Amino acid sequence: METKKIPSSIFGLIGARLDYSFSRAYFSQKFEELKLKDHEYRNFELGSEEDLVRFRESVLYNPSQRTTLGKSEILRGLNVTIPYKESMLKVVDRVSEEAEIIGAINTVVIEDNIWTGHNTDAYGFAKSLEPFLPIDGNALILGTGGASKAVAYTLESLQIPFLKVSRSPGDDEHTIDYKVLNKDVLSQVKLIINTTPLGTHPDIHQCPLIPYEHLGKQHILYDLVYNPSQTLFMKKGLQQGAKAVNGYQMLVHQAERAWELWNR
């Protein structure tokens, strides 16, 4: 009598630059520790929004990278990173209330081929910020991408006033240009969060263009970048006496929340 093969549970990360991603190593180690031999985590590196749509339609991508799903494999969950957190809203079948409010998805639960988008970034950021609370002052969010939306949502829930900073602020009254950052503005700020990819390995000599000379011990610099562990943004803040932290703990908390969603 032929033994029926148990389907393998496949999880993965969707993004554009995944060589140095956190998720694959983290979940692969988790599966090993939990002795989940039928679980595997893969990187799905996509080059465009069109690739994202095609991936959703076929769940097949580039066999040469061994990311094709076999007949005995079931895709159960995905993490989503730059630059597809906002685009994923147009791809999933359902969106959680929180992800809809935030306007970005970083976790997808797949059940019976129904894709449901969630946002665990907000949860991860809130948990990682706890050691610094309460924040007695305003915050600046550097960048306006998908990650910035989760950060803004969290700051709003914590009643921490904030402004976003962008090279192209447009007509958004809550977004200012980097050019207006000066000593007076920074004197009213306590927390500065970098949500841009600037400074990520291998481009470690880049950082947001803010007037670091006006920073001091009253400032907290929070960089969502985690590789390298100490970015140029953080180093420049530390040189001025500011506190600085990277995004590793946020990643751990959001990953654990994603694992809960995949297994509930």
N, C-alpha and C positions, 0 to 999 in steps of 0.2 A: 504494500500500500504506500503510495507516494505521500510524503510529509508536506503539508501546506506551509509555504514559506511566510514568515511573519513580515509584513511590510516595514521597511526602514522609515523612521521619522526624520525628515530633512528640515532643517532650519537654516536661515541664511541672512546675509547682509546685502542690501542693495545700495549702491552708491557709485561714484565716479572714480575715486582714487582709494583703493582698499588695501594696498600693499602693507600698510602699517596700521591696519585697523585693530581696535581693541576687541571687538565682539567675537571674532572667530577663535582667538586664543582663549578668551574667557569662557565661552560656552563649551569648547572642546575639552578644557580642563574640568569643567563642571560635569560633563557627561562621563568623563573618566572616573571622577571621584564618586559619582552616583552609580557607577557600573551600568550605565545605559548603553550597551553595546549596539543597540539598534538605532541609536541617535547619531546624527552627523550634522555638522555646521559648515556651510560653504559660503564663499564670497561670490556674489553675482555682480560683476563690474559692468555697468551699462554706460554707453557713451552719449545717450540723448534721451529726451522724453519719449521719442518714437520707440526707442528700444524698450523703455519701461512699459509702454502700452503693449508692445509685441510680447514681452515677457509675461505680462498678465494673461494674454490671450493663449499662449502656448505652454508657459512654464518650461520653456526650453531655451537655452542660450549657449552658444559657442561650445560645441562638444570638445574642441581641442583643449579647453580649460577644465574639462571634466565637471561642468556644472549642469549637464543634462540630467534630467530625472529619468531613472529607469522604470520599468513596469512594476517593480516591487518596492518603489519608493513613493512616499507621500509627503508633500510639502505641507508642514503644519504651522510654520510661523516665520516671520521676517522682521528684521530690524531695518530701518531706513536712515541713511545719512546723506550728507551733502552730495548733490544739490536737489534731491528728490523729495524732501519732506513735505513741501507744498504741492508738488505735482501729484503725489500719491493720493491726494484728496479726489482727484478726477479718475482714479484707477480702481479704487476699492468699491465694494458693493454697499457697505455700511460704514458709518463714522460714529464713534462714541461722542457723547455730548461734550466732553472736555476737549477732545481733539478738534471738534467743530468750532468751539469757542476760540481756541488757540489759533486755528487756521493752519495746522501742520500735523503731520503724522510721522512718528518714528518707530512704531510697532504695528505689525499686522498679524492678526489671528486668523488662521485659515481652517475652516471646518466645513466639510461637504462642499468644497470648492467655493464657499462664500468667504470673501475677504472683508474683514472688519478692521478699520483703522483706529488706532489708539495713540495717545501721546503720553509716554512715560518720562519724557525729558523734564516736564514741569515737576513731577514728583521727585525725580532725581536731584534737580537743582534745589528744590525746597529742603530736602533732607541734608544735602551737603552744606547748605547755608546756615543750618541750625547753630553750629558753634560760634557764629558771628552775630547772632541776634541778641538783643534788638539792634537794628541799624538806626542810629540817631542822625538822620540826614537824608539827602537825596541820592539817587543813583543815576548813572549813565550806562546805557546799553550801546556798545559799539557794534554796529551792524544791524541789518534789517531782514536777515534771512529767516529760515524756518526755526532755527535754534533761538533766535532773538524773540520770537513770538511766545515760546514756552517760558523764557525768562521774564518777559513782560507780564505774562499771565500770573506767574508766581509772585512777582513784586507787587502787583496790584492786589492779590489776595492777602499779602502781608502788610498792605497799606503803606508801602514804601514809595514815595513819589519818584518818578523817573522820566527821563527823556531818552530817545534814541538818537544815535549819531550816525550820519551817513554821508558819503561823498556826493550823493544825489538825493537830498531830502525832499525835493519837490514841494508840494503844497501842504504836506502833512504838518499840522501845528505841533504835533508831539515829536517831530524829528528835526534835529538841527544839523548844520554843516560842521565838519571838523574845523573849519576855518574860524568859527566863532568861539572855540574853546580857548579860554585865557585864564589868567590868575583869578579873576573875580568869579568866573563860572566854577572853576575847580574848588574854590574856597567854600562853595555851598554844597559840594558833593562829598559823600563818604564812601560810596561803593561804585567801582567801575568794572563792568563786566565785558570782556571781549568775547563776542559770539561769532567773530569772523574766523576764517581758517588761517589768517596771517600768523606766521611763525611755526606752522606745522612742519615737521620733518618731511622732506629734506630742506625746505626753505626756512631754515632756522635763523637767518639773519634779517628776517622781516618782522615788522610789528606795526600796530596801529599808530597813525601819526597824531599823537596828542602831545601837549607841552609837558613832558615829564618833569621838567625843572620846577614846576609849580606843585608837584606832589609832596606830601609829607607824612608824618607818622599817623595822622588822622585818617588816611586813606587805606582802603582795602581794594587790591586789584585781584579780580577773579578771572582767570583765563579758562575758557571751555576747552582749549587745546590741552592735550595731555602728553603729547609726544613731540618735542622733548618734555621731560618732567618740569624743567624750569625754562620757560620761553624768554625771548628777549623782552617782551612786554613785562613779564614778571621781574626780570633782572633790573630793568630800568626803574621800576617802582621800588624795589628793595634798596637800590642805591640811594634813593631819596628818603629812606626810612619808613616807607609804606609796608604794610603787610601784603603778602601775595600767596595765592593758592591756585593750583591747576584744576582741571576738570575731571581728574581720575575718580574721585569719590562720587561725583554726579553720575559718571558712567556706570559704576558698580550698582548704585541704587536704581538707576533706570533699567539696567539689565535684569536685576532681580525682580523688579516689578513686571517686566516683559515676560519673564519665566512664569510668574504667577498667572498672568493672563493666558499664556499658552496652555496651562495645565489646570485651569479651573473647571 
